């Protein structure tokens, strides 16, 4: 029965054992139980339990706690946390027992002194540098459960962790003037980091508007009623002994712009319109100026009239003005956040104050040629507006119509070269100036000129120099005059002078004897020093002389040979067979060196074409073959020395024939071929070998292998008794080389061996001078039919056997004994 009821409920009527299981009970309820014995006579008295029994699972000690973790370590303390056991043993946990073991010791010691239910504990009073293991056990009313798994060994020392920084704001922040904003985030680090706020690299200090709040894990910078000066790059630095982290935010506090900067400038003033300009605001409010609003007002009225609100330039045309009236201009700047205060101009009267330019003075004509002339003039008064163009006109003296010389603008130059004149005609020229108002009056006509080339003496030759010398001559070279005087250069006069003399002597008598810009002066004395000069001559006469800068001592000049290699000798040359090989180099040296080409220290092939010029040498071999490859050398030599260069030439061709072709292991259906690689691979790697065979009775070769890279091949599928020939060729990327053949035909038969010994040799009959013998065939015939048997006899006691005869049968009569 339930403890709080009086009625009994039967559980079982037929239990013959001394125990029973009662089912269907409710967990947590208290019950009484009673038992009576029964026999044939009847049921005896009940025996009742003395106290109530509460129904619940059997109680055990709890399981081990889980997830024991070390949360913090210092030099003298360790903080640990853990989770409760998965199963409390059927009873509430009454406390936890934390134990520690010093590494090196065997036993764990209880750390907690008092009854503890918290799952977090800090062990204090530890010695710096010691290493411990920890474990924790749970207790219930039954007792203490199994300990948790041990922590890893923990050494007591101050924990170090670099700072971390997690910000709640982005790289950029836009705030309206007057609004508040804050920059917040979270940070960590061991030891606890120091937090510093900077604005444009200057430390931020707290005041009535600026507030800084820092907790052990959070940071915040707040600014109330922001102003434009709060704009800047903000930086928060979190720093401890292990390092630092920084976060940045560009804060832009925006507002309407300040007024445009004055004064308002009246760039142009006319009777019906004006052009005004101004400067942008000093402060655009942190946002780009989107447009300017321009208004005008007649000073006799109080009404401002709109001109435009769509201009983004700092200049504007103000139209629809009344001549003689005075006006004021008002200008606003606008951005995304509002309109500025206005900039107001001074009063300005609407009237014309500019006119067309004056007429230039009479122009001057210079540098006249047969088809052009240069017109030069002075700038006239511009009429109050800048001159933008000049108009140059021409006419023949006897004509009446003026013609513009070009449609292109002529400005700011005050001279112009007039092209396309007719040779021999007489011309006049005049000039007009033009500004924004219009074209002014033309100048008076110039003095008449005829279109023809004036011939003058040429300028001196340019940069004369001595380029070479011998013991009795000097070679001179120069460049033509910069100006030929409008006449053809006939030639040049060359003069020389001994150093110390005053007299200049002519090297050539007439200019036409030296039409080119070089000359060799001969007949000089070895060892003396001379000066030289050159004059240019045209139809108008001789130019001023141009002097060779330094005196020249007459003697042979020596320069050791020098080789400047062309690209075809700069590195190893690969030439495909049949192509042309070209080797060349530039050669320098005084006197010009002797040139020698060699191949492998021997004379080059007779088919080589060798060309030697005054500046270099070239070797050319057409239709190259593989034998043309090798080391080619070029030697140049003069009294001042010698120089040699070499280049390796590889002629790329098909490979040569393989070597040492041998046949072995001949069988009735196969044989084994071996060979060696060609002596010459043609300058390229052997890619494969081609193996062919043919019946000696046939004229056609049959390929049995065309892709083998090995130097051997097993020739299979031969016909027994047939004679074969074999041949092998090598291939590279340039083709197949010649074949090498077997020296004699190979017959496809199994190899022959001597037959085995005859069997069962015995005598059949014996006489006084003869013996009849018989025997059986041997077990093996050696691979061929047995052709006969050799019969020998030996006298008893002798050493040698005597041949009797060879018989074809299996018996023989030996006579003569």
Secondary structure, DSSP 8 states (H G I E B T S, - for coil): -BTT--------S---SS-----S--TT-EE--EEEEE-SS-EEEEEE-SS-EE-----------EEEEEEEE-SSEEEEEEE--S--TTS---EEEEEEEETT-S--EE---S----SEEEEES--TT-EEEEEEEEE-SS-B---------EE-S---EEEEEEESS-SEEEEETT--EEEEEEEEEES--EEEEEETTEE----SSEEEEE-SSEEEEEESS--GGG-EEEEEEEEETTEEEEEEEEEEEE------EEEEEEEEE-SS-EEEEEE--S--TTS---EEEEEEEETTSS--EEEEEEE-SSEEEE----TT-EEEEEEEEEETTEE---EE---EE--------------EEES--SS-EEEE------TTS---EEEEEEEETT----EES-SS-B-S-SEEEE----TT-EEEEEEEEE-SS-B---------EE-----------EEEEEEEE-SS-EEEEEE--S--TTS---EEEEEEEETT----EES-SSGGG--SSEEEE-S--TT-EEEEEEEEEETTEE---EE-SS-EE-S---EEEEEEE-GGGSS-EEEETTS-EEEEEEEEEES--EEEEEETTEE--TT-EEEE-SSEEEEEESS--GGG-EEEEEEEEETTEEEEEEEEEEEE------EEEEEES--SS-EEEEEE--S--TTS---EEEEEEEETT-S--EEEEEEE-SSEEEE----TT-EEEEEEEEEETTEE---EE-SS-EE-----------EEEEEEEE-SS-EEEEEE--S--TTS----EEEEE--TT-SS-EEEEEESSSEEEE---
